[in-house]
C-alpha cells in the first residue's frame, strides 16, 4: 500500500503532478518562514545568555589607601553617547598580577592605551577627533573580540588607566573576578514574550498552510478513495494511501523549504529585530530543529489528510451523503464585542479609581481584565470571521451586478467557514501588529513632544566629583566660560542647595526644591517657566531634569518656575548640573566631549533630551519591529495558504468550470469569480483584525495621558507589511488564472 500510495502521488497524471507541485510549494514556504523565526530566536537566546561582564560588581574603595598588598583590579563602568548611539565604556586598572580580564581579550590594556570594538574602531576613523576620540586618553592598542559583544554593531571601549586615576571616579569597584552570569534585563522577558507571541501567530497560519496544502482537491480524492474501498480496500488501507500521499508531498516541501532557507539565510543575518544585528554565525537553527521540522511537516500533513477522509472511513458511500452546512449566526460576534467592551471601560476603571480619577489620568489597567479582554478579542476574531464573510458576500452581491459577483457570492455564502479558514491564521498577527503599530507612534511622539519639542536639542550633564555636591564656584566659572565660548550656545547652570537650606515640606506636599537657577539664564529657556518679578534666582525641581529617564515624567513637571515661585539666591552654591542648548551637531559633540571630563564621575553620561527619548523609543520600536515582522511573515504564510487553496479549488472544480465555459461563459468571468472568492475573505480578515487592533490601541493611548499624544496612524513600515502582503497575495493569485483558462478549455473537456 505504501508503494501504491507513492505511485498515485508521483505518477498520477497531470492533475496529480499539479497538486504535488502546489503541496511542495506551500509546505516549502511554511518551512522557510518557520526556520527563519527559529534562527532569529536562537540568535536572541544566545546573545542574551552571554556572560555580562558589564554587570561585574565588587567592593567600593571608599576611604581606602592603595598599597602593595592590593590585588585584582579597579573597574569603573559607565555609558557614553555619540550621535544618539550608546557607547559602553570601562576604565580599568590592574592592582596585581591576577587582574581579571573580560571575554574577548587576552589581557586588559595597560595605562595610556585602550581597546575598542570593531564598530567603534570604524566610527573613530570617521568622526573628528575632538568629537569622539578625545574622550579616551591614550593610544588605541587593539580590538575587542566577539565574546564580549552582543553584536557586530555594538560600540564598546576598555580604557587602561592607573589605579589612582580610576579610584578618583565615582562608582569605582575593586574586582576580583568577571561576572559570568547573563544580564538581568527587563526587556529580555519582553522580547522573549514577543517571540512567543510571534511563534503563536506564525504556527497557526503555518499549520493552516500545511493542512490546506495537503487537502487540495479533497472532494476528488474522497471520490477516488471511496471507489477504491468499493472494490475491496479496507479502511486501514485507504488511510495508508492517504497518509503516504500527503506525507510524500510534505516531505519534499520540507526539504525544499530547508534549501530555500539556506539560500536566504545571508539576508536574514542583516535583520535588526532588537535594533541591532546579531552575529551571523548565531542566526541558524539547531540540528534538532532541522530534524523536528523535517519530521513534523509529514506528520501534520498525514493527520490533515486522514481528517479530510473521515467520511470515507465511515462508509465508502459517505462522500455522496452530503448536506448543506448551517450558515453561521450573529452570536459569533459576542466574544469580540465583549473583549472590546472590556477595553473600552472595565480594564481601566479600577486603575482610574485607584489613581483618583478617570478620563485619561494614567490609571494602571487591571491585568486580569486586560488578559481576559485580549483572549476574548483573539477568539472572537476567529469565531466571527465566517459570519462577517457571509455578510460581506451577500452585501457584495446586493450592491454589485454581474455573473462573476453572483457566482462568487453564492459560493462564499454557501460555505463561509471554508472560505475564511484559509486566511484565519493571519487574523491574530494583524490584530497584534495593528495594536502595537497604533500605540508605539503615539508613545514616541508624546515623548519627543515634551515642552513642545523645545528641549530636544538641549544637552543635560550632571557634575558631581567625589566628596562634593558639585563644582566649586571657581571651577564652575571656568567651565561656564568655556561652554559659552562656543558660538550659538545657551547655558543654564543648575546649582545645588545644601541640605540645611532646603525647607521642609509639611504633609503630602510636593518634593522640596533642592536646585536653584538664575533668572537671567532661565529666560533663555522659556519652556521651563519664568521667575517672579524682580527676582535674581528661583528655587525649583530643576535637578529632576537631569536625572529623569522618562520624558513623560519631565512633561508633567513643566513649568518648573512660575511668577509665584520661591525666590532664592545662587551665591556660594556649588554647580551640580548644566543644560546646554545648541543647534549645531558638531558643536554638540564637542561640548559632550568637554563635559565628559566632568560628568565622567557621574552616573549618567551627558545626553540631550531627544536622546533620552530615543533610548525609550528604541525599546518601543524594537517591540514594534517584532510585531511587524510577525505580521509580514504571517501574511506571507496566509497568502501562500490562500494561493494553495485557490489552486486546489481550480483542480477540484475543473468539471463545473469547464461546463460553464461550454455553456458560453467567458473565461474572464470565471477568472473574476476566482479572484473575488479569494480576495473577499482576505480583505475581510485584514479589516476585521485591523479594526480590532485600533479598538484596543485607542483606550490604551487615552490612559497614557500624554501631552500632544493621540491615536496616530501607523508608520509606512506597517502599511508596507500589511498592504504589501495583501497585494502580493492577490498578485500571486493572478498568476494562477492562466491555469484556469487551460484547465477549462473546451477541447480538454474530458471527465472521469
C-alpha positions as CSV (number, residue, x, y, z in Angstrom):
1,X,0.0,0.0,0.0
2,X,2.9,2.3,0.6
3,X,4.3,1.6,-2.8
4,X,0.8,2.2,-4.3
5,X,0.4,5.5,-2.4
6,X,3.8,6.7,-3.8
7,X,2.8,5.7,-7.3
8,X,-0.5,7.5,-7.1
9,X,1.2,10.6,-5.7
10,X,4.2,10.8,-8.1
11,X,2.7,9.1,-11.3
12,X,-0.9,10.0,-11.1
13,X,-1.1,12.1,-14.2
14,X,-1.1,15.9,-14.8
15,X,-3.7,16.6,-12.1
16,X,-1.7,14.7,-9.5
17,X,1.5,16.4,-10.6
18,X,-0.1,19.9,-10.3
19,X,-1.4,19.0,-6.9
20,X,2.0,17.8,-5.8
21,X,3.7,21.0,-7.0
22,X,1.3,23.1,-5.0
23,X,1.7,21.0,-1.9
24,X,5.5,21.2,-2.2
25,X,5.4,25.0,-2.8
26,X,3.0,25.6,0.1
27,X,5.0,23.5,2.6
28,X,8.3,24.9,1.4
29,X,7.2,28.5,2.2
30,X,5.9,27.4,5.6
31,X,9.1,25.6,6.5
32,X,11.2,28.6,5.3
33,X,9.3,31.0,7.5
34,X,9.4,28.7,10.5
35,X,13.2,28.1,10.2
36,X,13.8,31.9,9.8
37,X,11.8,32.5,13.0
38,X,13.7,29.8,14.9
39,X,17.0,31.2,13.7
40,X,16.3,34.7,14.9
41,X,15.1,33.3,18.3
42,X,18.2,31.2,18.6
43,X,20.4,34.2,18.0
44,X,18.4,36.2,20.5
45,X,18.8,33.5,23.1
46,X,22.5,33.1,22.5
47,X,23.0,36.9,22.7
48,X,21.1,37.3,26.0
49,X,22.8,34.3,27.5
50,X,26.3,35.6,27.0
51,X,28.3,36.5,30.2
52,X,27.5,40.0,31.3
53,X,30.9,41.4,32.0
54,X,29.3,44.8,32.3
55,X,27.4,43.5,35.3
56,X,30.6,42.8,37.3
57,X,30.4,44.1,40.9
58,X,32.8,44.3,43.7
59,X,33.6,46.4,46.8
60,X,33.6,50.2,46.6
61,X,37.1,51.7,47.5
62,X,35.6,54.4,49.7
63,X,38.2,55.7,52.2
64,X,40.9,53.2,51.2
65,X,44.6,53.6,50.6
66,X,46.4,51.8,47.8
67,X,49.2,49.5,49.0
68,X,51.4,46.7,47.7
69,X,49.1,44.0,49.0
70,X,46.2,45.1,46.8
71,X,45.1,42.5,44.2
72,X,42.6,42.2,41.4
73,X,41.7,45.4,39.5
74,X,39.8,48.7,39.8
75,X,36.8,49.0,37.4
76,X,34.6,51.9,36.5
77,X,31.9,51.0,34.0
78,X,29.5,53.7,32.6
79,X,27.8,54.5,29.3
80,X,28.5,57.4,26.9
81,X,26.7,58.6,23.8
82,X,27.7,59.8,20.4
83,X,25.2,60.9,17.8
84,X,22.5,59.1,19.6
85,X,24.4,55.8,19.8
86,X,25.3,54.2,23.1
87,X,29.0,53.6,23.9
88,X,29.9,51.1,26.6
89,X,33.0,52.4,28.5
90,X,35.1,50.6,31.0
91,X,38.0,52.3,32.8
92,X,40.2,49.6,34.4
93,X,43.5,49.5,36.3
94,X,45.3,46.3,37.4
95,X,46.3,46.1,41.1
96,X,48.3,42.9,40.8
97,X,49.3,40.0,38.6
98,X,45.9,38.4,38.9
99,X,43.8,41.2,37.4
100,X,40.6,39.9,35.8
101,X,40.1,40.0,32.0
102,X,36.8,40.5,30.2
103,X,35.8,38.0,27.5
104,X,37.2,38.8,24.1
105,X,40.6,40.0,25.4
106,X,43.7,38.0,26.2
107,X,44.9,40.9,28.5
108,X,43.5,44.2,29.7
109,X,45.0,47.3,28.2
110,X,47.7,49.0,30.2
111,X,47.8,52.7,31.3
112,X,47.8,55.0,28.4
113,X,46.2,52.6,25.9
114,X,42.7,51.5,25.1
115,X,40.9,48.8,23.0
116,X,37.7,49.2,21.1
117,X,35.1,47.1,19.4
118,X,35.3,46.8,15.6
119,X,32.3,49.0,15.1
120,X,33.7,51.7,17.4
121,X,37.1,51.5,15.6
122,X,35.3,52.3,12.3
123,X,33.5,55.2,14.0
124,X,36.7,56.6,15.4
125,X,38.3,56.6,12.0
126,X,35.3,58.6,10.5
127,X,34.5,61.0,13.3
128,X,36.6,64.2,14.0
129,X,38.9,63.5,16.9
130,X,37.7,66.4,19.0
131,X,34.1,65.0,18.9
132,X,34.9,61.4,20.0
133,X,38.4,60.1,20.2
134,X,39.5,62.8,22.7
135,X,37.2,61.2,25.3
136,X,39.5,58.2,25.5
137,X,43.0,59.1,26.8
138,X,45.9,57.3,25.3
139,X,46.5,55.3,22.1
140,X,44.4,52.6,20.5
141,X,46.0,49.2,21.1
142,X,43.7,46.7,19.6
143,X,40.2,45.3,19.2
144,X,37.7,43.7,21.5
145,X,36.7,40.2,20.4
146,X,33.1,39.0,19.7
147,X,32.9,37.1,23.1
148,X,32.4,40.5,24.9
149,X,29.9,41.9,22.4
150,X,26.2,41.4,21.8
151,X,26.5,42.1,18.0
152,X,28.8,43.4,15.3
153,X,27.4,46.9,15.7
154,X,28.0,47.3,19.4
155,X,30.2,50.3,20.5
156,X,32.4,49.4,23.4
157,X,35.8,50.6,24.7
158,X,38.1,49.5,27.5
159,X,40.5,52.2,28.7
160,X,43.6,51.3,30.6
161,X,44.5,53.7,33.4
162,X,46.4,53.9,36.7
163,X,44.8,52.8,39.9
164,X,44.9,56.4,41.2
165,X,43.0,57.7,38.1
166,X,40.3,55.0,38.4
167,X,40.0,55.4,42.1
168,X,39.2,59.1,41.6
169,X,36.0,58.2,39.7
170,X,32.7,57.8,41.5
171,X,31.3,54.3,41.3
172,X,34.7,52.6,41.0
173,X,34.8,48.9,42.2
174,X,37.5,46.6,43.3
175,X,37.0,43.5,41.2
176,X,38.5,40.0,41.7
177,X,36.5,38.1,39.0
178,X,34.5,38.9,35.9
179,X,30.7,38.2,36.1
180,X,29.8,35.1,34.1
181,X,26.0,35.1,34.5
182,X,23.8,36.6,31.8
183,X,22.4,40.1,32.2
184,X,19.1,40.6,34.0
185,X,17.2,42.9,31.8
186,X,13.5,43.8,31.9
187,X,13.5,43.9,28.1
188,X,14.7,40.4,27.8
189,X,11.4,38.9,29.1
190,X,9.6,41.4,26.9
191,X,11.4,40.1,23.8
192,X,11.0,36.5,24.8
193,X,7.3,37.2,25.2
194,X,7.3,38.9,21.8
195,X,8.9,35.8,20.2
196,X,6.4,33.6,22.0
197,X,3.5,35.7,20.6
198,X,5.3,35.6,17.2
199,X,5.5,31.8,17.4
200,X,1.8,31.5,18.2
201,X,1.0,34.0,15.4
202,X,3.2,32.0,12.9
203,X,2.5,28.4,13.9
204,X,-1.3,28.8,13.5
205,X,-1.1,30.1,9.9
206,X,1.7,27.7,9.1
207,X,-0.4,24.7,10.3
208,X,-3.3,26.1,8.3
209,X,-1.0,26.3,5.3
210,X,0.3,22.8,5.6
211,X,-3.2,21.4,6.3
212,X,-4.7,23.3,3.4
213,X,-1.9,22.2,1.0
214,X,-2.4,18.5,1.9
215,X,-6.2,18.8,1.5
216,X,-6.0,20.0,-2.1
217,X,-8.8,18.6,-4.3
218,X,-10.2,16.9,-1.2
219,X,-13.5,16.1,-2.9
220,X,-11.8,14.4,-5.9
221,X,-9.6,12.4,-3.6
222,X,-12.6,11.4,-1.5
223,X,-14.3,10.1,-4.5
224,X,-11.3,8.1,-5.7
225,X,-10.6,6.6,-2.3
226,X,-14.3,5.7,-2.0
227,X,-14.1,3.9,-5.3
228,X,-11.0,2.0,-4.0
229,X,-13.0,1.0,-0.9
230,X,-15.9,-0.2,-3.1
231,X,-13.6,-2.6,-5.0
232,X,-12.5,-4.2,-1.7
233,X,-9.9,-2.0,0.1
234,X,-10.2,-1.7,3.8
235,X,-10.4,1.5,5.8
236,X,-6.9,0.9,7.1
237,X,-5.5,0.5,3.5
238,X,-7.2,3.8,2.4
239,X,-5.7,5.5,5.4
240,X,-2.2,4.3,4.4
241,X,-2.8,5.5,0.9
242,X,-3.9,9.0,2.0
243,X,-1.1,9.3,4.6
244,X,1.6,8.3,2.2
245,X,0.2,10.6,-0.5
246,X,0.2,13.6,1.9
247,X,3.4,12.8,3.7
248,X,5.4,12.4,0.5
249,X,4.5,15.9,-0.8
250,X,5.0,17.4,2.7
251,X,8.5,15.8,3.0
252,X,9.5,17.1,-0.5
253,X,8.2,20.5,0.5
254,X,10.1,20.4,3.8
255,X,13.3,19.6,2.0
256,X,12.7,22.4,-0.5
257,X,12.0,24.7,2.4
258,X,15.3,23.9,4.0
259,X,17.1,24.6,0.7
260,X,15.3,27.9,0.3
261,X,16.2,28.9,3.9
262,X,19.9,28.2,3.3
263,X,19.8,30.5,0.3
264,X,18.0,33.4,2.1
265,X,20.0,33.0,5.4
266,X,22.7,35.5,4.5
267,X,20.0,38.2,4.1
268,X,18.4,37.1,7.3
269,X,21.6,37.9,9.3
270,X,21.0,41.6,8.4
271,X,17.7,41.7,10.3
272,X,17.6,44.1,13.3
273,X,14.8,42.6,15.3
274,X,16.1,44.1,18.6
275,X,17.5,47.2,17.0
276,X,20.9,45.7,16.2
277,X,22.3,42.9,14.1
278,X,23.2,39.5,15.6
279,X,26.5,37.8,14.9
280,X,25.9,35.9,11.6
281,X,27.0,32.5,13.0
282,X,24.3,32.7,15.6
283,X,21.5,33.1,13.1
284,X,20.9,29.4,12.4
285,X,18.5,26.7,13.6
286,X,19.9,23.9,15.8
287,X,20.3,20.4,14.3
288,X,17.4,19.1,16.3
289,X,15.2,21.9,15.0
290,X,16.0,20.9,11.4
291,X,15.1,17.3,12.3
292,X,11.9,18.3,14.0
293,X,10.7,20.4,11.0
294,X,11.6,17.6,8.6
295,X,9.8,15.0,10.7
296,X,6.9,17.3,11.8
297,X,5.8,18.5,8.4
298,X,4.9,15.0,7.0
299,X,3.2,14.1,10.3
300,X,1.0,17.2,10.2
301,X,0.2,16.6,6.6
302,X,-0.7,13.0,7.2
303,X,-3.0,13.9,10.1
304,X,-4.7,16.6,7.9
305,X,-5.2,14.1,5.1
306,X,-6.7,11.5,7.4
307,X,-9.1,14.0,8.9
308,X,-10.3,15.1,5.5
309,X,-11.2,11.5,4.7
310,X,-13.2,10.8,7.8
311,X,-16.4,10.3,5.8
312,X,-14.7,7.7,3.6
313,X,-13.5,5.8,6.7
314,X,-17.1,5.6,7.9
315,X,-18.5,4.3,4.7
316,X,-17.4,4.2,1.0
317,X,-20.7,5.9,0.2
318,X,-20.2,8.7,2.8
319,X,-19.0,11.1,0.1
320,X,-22.3,11.2,-1.6
321,X,-24.4,11.8,1.6
322,X,-23.6,15.4,2.0
323,X,-25.9,18.0,3.5
324,X,-25.6,21.8,3.3
325,X,-23.8,23.3,6.2
326,X,-25.8,25.5,8.5
327,X,-25.0,29.2,8.0
328,X,-23.1,30.9,10.8
329,X,-25.2,33.0,13.2
330,X,-24.7,36.5,14.6
331,X,-23.9,35.2,18.1
332,X,-20.4,34.6,16.8
333,X,-19.7,38.3,17.3
334,X,-20.4,38.2,21.1
335,X,-16.8,37.3,22.2
336,X,-15.3,40.0,20.0
337,X,-17.7,42.7,21.2
338,X,-17.3,41.6,24.9
339,X,-13.5,41.9,24.6
340,X,-13.6,45.3,23.0
341,X,-16.1,46.3,25.6
342,X,-13.7,45.4,28.4
343,X,-11.0,47.6,26.9
344,X,-13.5,50.4,26.5
345,X,-14.2,50.6,30.2
346,X,-13.7,48.0,32.9
347,X,-10.0,47.3,32.1
348,X,-9.0,50.8,33.1
349,X,-11.8,51.7,35.6
350,X,-10.0,50.2,38.6
351,X,-6.8,52.0,37.8
352,X,-8.7,55.2,37.4
353,X,-10.4,54.8,40.7
354,X,-7.1,54.0,42.5
355,X,-5.5,56.9,40.8
356,X,-8.1,59.4,41.9
357,X,-10.0,59.9,38.7
358,X,-10.5,58.7,35.3
359,X,-10.6,60.2,31.9
360,X,-7.0,59.6,31.0
361,X,-5.4,60.2,34.3
362,X,-3.0,57.4,33.7
363,X,-4.6,54.8,35.9
364,X,-2.9,51.4,35.8
365,X,-5.1,48.8,34.0
366,X,-6.5,45.7,35.6
367,X,-4.1,42.9,34.5
368,X,-6.7,40.2,34.8
369,X,-9.4,42.0,32.9
370,X,-6.9,43.1,30.3
371,X,-5.8,39.4,29.8
372,X,-9.4,38.3,29.6
373,X,-10.2,41.1,27.1
374,X,-7.3,40.2,24.8
375,X,-8.3,36.5,24.9
376,X,-11.9,37.3,24.1
377,X,-10.8,39.5,21.2
378,X,-8.5,36.9,19.7
379,X,-11.1,34.2,20.0
380,X,-13.8,36.5,18.7
381,X,-11.8,37.4,15.6
382,X,-11.6,33.8,14.5
383,X,-15.1,32.9,15.5
384,X,-16.8,36.0,14.0
385,X,-14.8,35.7,10.7
386,X,-17.1,33.3,8.9
387,X,-20.3,35.2,9.8
388,X,-18.7,38.5,8.6
389,X,-17.5,36.8,5.4
390,X,-21.0,35.6,4.7
391,X,-22.4,39.1,5.3
392,X,-19.8,40.7,3.1
393,X,-20.6,38.2,0.3
394,X,-24.3,38.9,0.5
395,X,-23.7,42.6,0.6
396,X,-21.4,42.5,-2.4
397,X,-23.9,40.5,-4.4
398,X,-26.7,43.0,-3.5
399,X,-24.7,46.2,-4.3
400,X,-23.0,45.0,-7.4
401,X,-24.1,43.2,-10.5
402,X,-22.7,40.7,-13.0
403,X,-22.4,37.0,-13.3
404,X,-19.0,36.8,-11.6
405,X,-20.1,38.6,-8.5
406,X,-23.2,36.5,-8.2
407,X,-21.3,33.2,-8.6
408,X,-18.6,34.2,-6.1
409,X,-21.1,35.5,-3.6
410,X,-23.2,32.4,-3.9
411,X,-20.2,30.1,-3.2
412,X,-19.0,32.2,-0.3
413,X,-22.5,32.4,1.2
414,X,-22.9,28.7,0.9
415,X,-19.7,27.8,2.8
416,X,-18.2,30.8,4.5
417,X,-16.4,28.7,7.1
418,X,-14.2,27.0,4.4
419,X,-13.6,30.4,2.7
420,X,-12.5,32.0,5.9
421,X,-10.4,29.1,7.1
422,X,-7.6,29.6,4.7
423,X,-7.0,33.2,5.9
424,X,-7.9,32.7,9.6
425,X,-4.2,32.3,10.6
426,X,-3.4,35.9,9.7
427,X,-6.1,37.5,11.9
428,X,-4.2,37.3,15.2
429,X,-1.0,38.6,13.7
430,X,-2.7,41.6,12.0
431,X,-4.6,42.3,15.2
432,X,-1.5,42.3,17.4
433,X,0.6,44.2,14.9
434,X,-2.0,46.9,14.4
435,X,-2.5,47.4,18.1
436,X,1.2,47.8,18.7
437,X,1.8,49.9,15.5
438,X,-1.0,52.2,16.7
439,X,0.3,52.6,20.2
440,X,4.0,52.9,19.6
441,X,4.0,56.0,17.3
442,X,1.8,57.9,19.8
443,X,4.1,57.0,22.7
444,X,7.2,58.0,20.7
445,X,5.6,61.3,19.6
446,X,4.5,62.1,23.1
447,X,8.0,61.6,24.5
448,X,9.6,63.7,21.8
449,X,7.0,66.5,22.2
450,X,7.9,67.3,25.8
451,X,7.9,71.1,26.1
452,X,6.6,71.3,22.6
453,X,9.9,69.8,21.4
454,X,11.9,72.9,22.7
455,X,14.1,70.7,24.8
456,X,15.1,68.1,22.2
457,X,18.4,69.7,21.3
458,X,19.3,70.6,24.9
459,X,22.2,68.7,26.4
460,X,22.0,67.8,30.1
461,X,25.0,67.0,32.2
462,X,25.4,66.2,35.9
463,X,28.6,67.5,37.6
464,X,29.3,65.6,40.8
465,X,33.0,65.0,41.6
466,X,33.7,62.7,44.6
467,X,33.2,64.3,48.0
468,X,31.4,67.3,46.7
469,X,27.8,68.3,45.8
470,X,29.1,69.9,42.6
471,X,31.8,72.1,41.2
472,X,33.2,74.9,43.4
473,X,32.4,78.5,42.3
474,X,35.9,78.9,40.8
475,X,35.7,75.7,38.8
476,X,32.2,76.4,37.8
477,X,33.1,79.9,36.5
478,X,35.9,78.3,34.3
479,X,33.6,75.6,32.9
480,X,30.7,78.0,32.1
481,X,33.1,80.4,30.3
482,X,34.5,77.5,28.2
483,X,31.0,76.4,27.3
484,X,29.8,79.9,26.4
485,X,32.9,80.4,24.2
486,X,31.3,78.3,21.5
487,X,29.0,80.4,19.2
488,X,25.3,79.8,19.4
489,X,25.4,78.1,22.8
490,X,23.0,78.9,25.7
491,X,23.8,77.5,29.1
492,X,21.5,77.2,32.1
493,X,23.6,76.4,35.3
494,X,21.8,74.4,38.0
495,X,23.1,75.0,41.5
496,X,22.6,72.5,44.4
497,X,21.2,73.8,47.7
498,X,22.9,72.3,50.8
499,X,20.5,70.3,53.0
500,X,20.4,72.9,55.7
501,X,18.9,75.4,53.1
502,X,16.1,73.1,52.0
503,X,12.9,74.0,53.8
504,X,10.8,71.0,54.9
505,X,7.5,70.3,53.2
506,X,4.6,69.6,55.5
507,X,2.2,66.8,55.0
508,X,2.0,65.2,51.5
509,X,3.1,68.3,49.5
510,X,5.4,68.3,46.5
511,X,9.1,67.3,46.9
512,X,11.3,70.0,48.3
513,X,13.2,72.3,45.8
514,X,16.9,71.3,46.0
515,X,18.1,73.3,43.0
516,X,18.4,77.0,42.2
517,X,18.8,78.7,38.8
518,X,19.5,82.3,37.9
519,X,16.6,84.1,36.3
520,X,18.8,85.8,33.6
521,X,19.8,82.4,32.2
522,X,16.4,80.8,32.8
523,X,14.9,83.5,30.4
524,X,16.8,81.7,27.5
525,X,14.8,78.5,28.3
526,X,11.2,79.8,28.4
527,X,9.7,76.4,28.3
528,X,11.0,75.8,31.9
529,X,9.0,78.7,33.2
530,X,9.7,82.3,34.3
531,X,10.8,83.9,37.5
532,X,8.8,86.2,39.8
533,X,9.1,89.9,39.0
534,X,12.4,91.4,40.2
535,X,13.9,88.0,41.4
536,X,17.6,87.2,40.7
537,X,17.2,83.4,41.2
538,X,14.4,80.9,41.8
539,X,14.3,77.5,43.5
540,X,12.6,74.6,41.9
541,X,12.9,70.9,41.0
542,X,15.4,71.6,38.2
543,X,17.6,68.8,39.3
544,X,15.0,66.3,38.2
545,X,15.5,67.5,34.6
546,X,18.9,65.8,34.7
547,X,18.1,62.6,36.5
548,X,14.7,61.6,34.9
549,X,14.9,58.8,32.3
550,X,11.3,59.2,31.1
551,X,10.4,62.3,29.1
552,X,6.8,61.8,30.1
553,X,7.8,62.5,33.7
554,X,9.6,65.7,32.6
555,X,6.5,66.8,30.7
556,X,4.3,66.5,33.8
557,X,6.8,68.7,35.8
558,X,6.8,71.6,33.4
559,X,6.8,74.5,34.0
560,X,9.3,74.4,36.9
561,X,9.2,78.1,37.7
562,X,6.3,80.5,37.9
563,X,5.7,84.1,38.9
564,X,4.5,82.8,42.3
565,X,7.6,80.6,42.8
566,X,10.1,80.7,45.7
567,X,12.7,83.4,45.3
568,X,16.2,82.3,46.3
569,X,19.9,83.1,45.8
570,X,22.7,81.2,43.9
571,X,25.5,82.9,45.7
572,X,28.1,80.5,47.0
573,X,26.3,77.4,45.8
574,X,28.1,74.5,44.0
575,X,27.3,73.9,40.4
576,X,25.6,70.5,40.2
577,X,24.5,70.3,36.6
578,X,24.1,72.3,33.4
579,X,21.7,72.5,30.5
580,X,23.3,73.4,27.2
581,X,21.4,74.4,24.1
582,X,22.9,74.4,20.6
583,X,21.6,73.7,17.1
584,X,24.9,72.6,15.6
585,X,25.6,68.8,15.8
586,X,29.4,69.2,15.7
587,X,29.3,71.7,18.5
588,X,27.1,69.4,20.5
589,X,29.6,66.6,20.3
590,X,32.5,68.9,21.2
591,X,30.6,70.0,24.2
592,X,29.7,66.4,25.1
593,X,33.4,65.6,24.9
594,X,34.2,68.5,27.2
595,X,31.6,67.7,29.7
596,X,32.6,64.0,29.7
597,X,35.6,65.1,31.7
598,X,33.4,66.5,34.4
599,X,30.4,64.1,34.1
600,X,32.7,61.1,33.8
601,X,32.4,60.7,37.6
602,X,28.6,61.0,37.4
603,X,26.1,58.2,37.0
604,X,24.7,59.4,33.7
605,X,26.6,60.5,30.5
606,X,25.7,63.9,29.0
607,X,22.7,63.4,26.8
608,X,20.2,65.5,25.0
609,X,16.5,65.2,25.9
610,X,15.9,63.8,22.4
611,X,18.4,61.1,23.1
612,X,16.8,60.3,26.4
613,X,13.5,59.9,24.5
614,X,15.3,57.9,21.8
615,X,16.6,55.4,24.3
616,X,13.0,54.5,25.2
617,X,11.8,54.9,21.7
618,X,14.3,52.3,20.6
619,X,12.8,49.8,23.1
620,X,9.3,50.5,21.8
621,X,10.5,50.5,18.2
622,X,12.1,47.1,18.7
623,X,8.9,45.7,20.0
624,X,7.1,47.2,17.0
625,X,9.7,45.6,14.7
626,X,9.0,42.2,16.2
627,X,5.2,42.7,15.7
628,X,5.5,44.0,12.1
629,X,7.9,41.2,11.2
630,X,5.4,38.8,12.6
631,X,2.6,40.4,10.5
632,X,4.7,40.3,7.4
633,X,5.7,36.6,7.8
634,X,2.1,35.7,8.8
635,X,0.7,37.5,5.8
636,X,3.2,35.6,3.6
637,X,2.1,32.3,5.1
638,X,-1.6,33.3,4.8
639,X,-1.1,34.4,1.3
640,X,0.5,31.2,0.3
641,X,-2.3,29.3,2.1
642,X,-4.7,31.2,0.0
643,X,-2.8,30.5,-3.2
644,X,-2.8,26.8,-2.4
645,X,-6.5,26.9,-1.6
646,X,-7.2,28.7,-5.0
647,X,-5.0,26.1,-6.8
648,X,-6.8,23.2,-5.1
649,X,-10.2,24.8,-5.8
650,X,-9.3,25.1,-9.5
651,X,-8.4,21.4,-9.6
652,X,-11.5,20.4,-7.7
653,X,-13.9,22.5,-9.7
654,X,-12.4,21.8,-13.1
655,X,-15.6,20.0,-14.3
656,X,-18.2,22.7,-13.4
657,X,-15.9,25.4,-14.7
658,X,-15.5,23.6,-18.0
659,X,-19.2,23.1,-18.3
660,X,-19.8,26.8,-17.7
661,X,-17.3,27.6,-20.5
662,X,-19.0,25.1,-22.8
663,X,-22.3,26.8,-21.9
664,X,-20.8,30.1,-23.2
665,X,-19.4,31.7,-20.0
666,X,-16.4,33.9,-20.9
667,X,-13.0,32.9,-19.4
668,X,-12.6,36.4,-17.9
669,X,-15.9,35.9,-16.0
670,X,-14.6,32.7,-14.4
671,X,-11.3,34.4,-13.6
672,X,-13.2,37.2,-11.9
673,X,-15.1,34.6,-9.9
674,X,-11.9,33.0,-8.6
675,X,-10.4,36.4,-7.8
676,X,-13.4,37.6,-5.8
677,X,-13.7,34.3,-3.9
678,X,-10.0,34.7,-2.9
679,X,-9.9,38.5,-2.3
680,X,-13.1,38.9,-0.2
681,X,-12.1,36.6,2.7
682,X,-8.6,38.0,2.7
683,X,-9.8,41.7,2.9
684,X,-12.5,40.9,5.4
685,X,-9.9,39.2,7.7
686,X,-7.4,42.0,7.4
687,X,-10.0,44.8,8.0
688,X,-11.6,42.9,10.9
689,X,-8.2,42.4,12.6
690,X,-7.0,46.0,12.0
691,X,-10.3,47.5,13.3
692,X,-10.0,45.4,16.5
693,X,-6.3,46.4,16.8
694,X,-7.2,50.1,16.7
695,X,-10.1,49.4,19.1
696,X,-7.6,48.3,21.7
697,X,-5.0,50.9,20.9
698,X,-7.2,53.9,21.3
699,X,-8.2,53.4,25.0
700,X,-4.6,52.5,25.9
701,X,-3.3,55.7,24.5
702,X,-6.1,57.7,26.2
703,X,-4.9,56.3,29.5
704,X,-1.3,57.3,29.0
705,X,-2.4,61.0,29.4
706,X,0.5,62.3,27.3
707,X,0.6,65.9,26.2
708,X,0.4,66.0,22.4
709,X,-0.2,62.3,22.0
710,X,-3.2,60.8,20.4
711,X,-4.1,57.8,18.3
712,X,-1.8,58.1,15.3
713,X,-1.9,56.2,12.1
714,X,0.9,53.5,11.9
715,X,4.0,54.3,10.1
716,X,4.9,53.3,6.5
717,X,6.5,50.1,7.6
718,X,3.2,48.8,8.9
719,X,1.4,49.7,5.7
720,X,4.2,48.2,3.6
721,X,3.9,45.0,5.7
722,X,0.2,44.7,5.7
723,X,-0.6,46.3,2.3
724,X,2.3,44.8,0.6
725,X,1.4,41.3,1.9
726,X,-2.2,41.7,0.7
727,X,-1.2,43.0,-2.7
728,X,1.5,40.3,-3.1
729,X,-1.1,37.6,-2.2
730,X,-3.5,38.9,-4.8
731,X,-0.8,39.2,-7.5
732,X,0.2,35.6,-6.9
733,X,-3.4,34.6,-7.2
734,X,-3.5,36.3,-10.6
735,X,-0.6,34.1,-11.8
736,X,-2.9,31.1,-11.3
737,X,-5.6,32.5,-13.6
738,X,-3.9,31.3,-16.8
739,X,-4.1,27.8,-15.4
740,X,-7.9,28.2,-15.2
741,X,-8.0,29.1,-18.9
742,X,-6.0,26.0,-19.9
743,X,-7.9,23.6,-17.5
744,X,-11.3,24.7,-18.7
745,X,-10.6,24.9,-22.4
746,X,-13.5,23.2,-24.3
747,X,-11.0,21.0,-26.2
748,X,-9.9,19.4,-22.9
749,X,-13.5,18.6,-21.7
750,X,-12.7,15.1,-20.5
751,X,-14.1,13.8,-17.2
752,X,-13.8,10.6,-15.3
